[in-house]
């Protein structure tokens, strides 16, 4: 960069002096230093020439007709904001006052006559050195600004534009002048549940957004393939740990909303408390950070787990980044959690939480420049699956066709048997879905298949192998209790198995059908009540909402081997 | 915004004390204050008793210091964070990574 500045052959200098003689002398000296020189004989003309030629250096006399040097300097300096063209007063007024006034008018130096040509040239060189430095800083600043703009564009245009469900999820994003790297991601899993992430990368500008691209890809792809939120978090942590330098990390809160189960799963790693608000704005839960930010540790802490909460359909989960809580006003006070909670109460009542909060923060901080990005995500807890299942119609008429097809044998089969410890460590569902998609391509019906597969697999593992009683889940605390027991038993699991089998049948008249067979090593159960519940026992006894859902989605569901084997058939027209 | 540095006589303990704000502007001087400490088993104390504010880049700087200390089989100890600073350390769950003495 320095070279580039040096190469710029002829720099321009402007000499403003009412003495033609002086102009001549200074011009000669400047030309010897490689400048091209313009001259003006009074202040007004000086300002005009400055505007016209934008010189790199100005030499200014003090006493001149029409406009004196101080006034001309004030005008020039106000014109040249952000662009340092050094201005030196050349004068024979050797008083303290002249010196002070020159500097106050905006001069960068003063040279008192008489001086030798050598002293003059030295002065010019020193002032030019400063202005070159200034130009370098300016250039760096501009390239940094470009980086920040690029980073911002990446985040909002490329990454966040692909978010899911933006018509229902309220997102506020207000970037600080110094772009700081908040990121909001939403994606839908194959069964219609939603995963949401609010993240805050350390640092500023492009540097802070390097991690954003792999982060958003991992989050989206794994969600779509049906990996559990915890598996996604584990992967993201490892990925960021290897990708980012030690001082760069991602504080993030992850949420999985399952409206079918009326449950949310939350993991807060380094962000301020997040909230579950009831329909009337009361705080039902405040979820604290329990883990260092993503990318700090190579492995998640051993005791890491998702927090599980039962929710009502009208509840909202609200995530905030520290930019909101730490916003300051003129007195230096922080906005803080109390104000946030009060505004949230108002916001929920007005059914527009995101906007109410932002207005409230703006009113509080008034014109104080923002120090950090402010962002907030407001997630409603209901009706996420609606869109997935609405277009499904029962097709009992295809059933008979299935039976005919089955006799010709499957076009392909796929089996997977997990035993003992592997059951605790491996989630076979994304693998199975991957196989299906690799062979048959992707399609909308995979969402239903994913749900069938997940529900049946979880039943086989939980109730079959782990022998958990689902009636534990009936009350709100029971849910957490259930998951605790599940984890305990998984940890100790040494034997037992679950076997998954897929049989795929093609057909000329239809698109074929698939049979999913799952067998477990459990004791079985009296399945008659589940598949054909007696009238007296309908609805409430079915803590197995899962089976109910599967029944709606597939064409047939059959239990055998005392309930240790289940086969679901699914066809699409 | 300054960093004061005290080195114990046996050079085994380095205390960095940070005044007022601990943020990105201290990046270079914070790094300079420890990079030349190559003594094995050095304990680096970060005294935050006079720190009024800390941002996430400060957390990053502390992690870099921890990397440095780990290489020397040393340790990082955070001393006396004020309430507001402690809150930030708590949100980031730094007590899981190093000792924090109140």
Interface residues (C-beta under 8 A of the other chain):
Chain A: X200 X202 X203 X204 X246 X247 X248 X249 X251 X269 X270 X271 X272 X288 X289 X290 X291 X292 X293 X296 X297 X301 X322 X372
Chain B: X24 X55 X56 X57 X59 X60 X61 X63 X64 X66 X67 X90 X91 X92 X93 X94 X96 X97
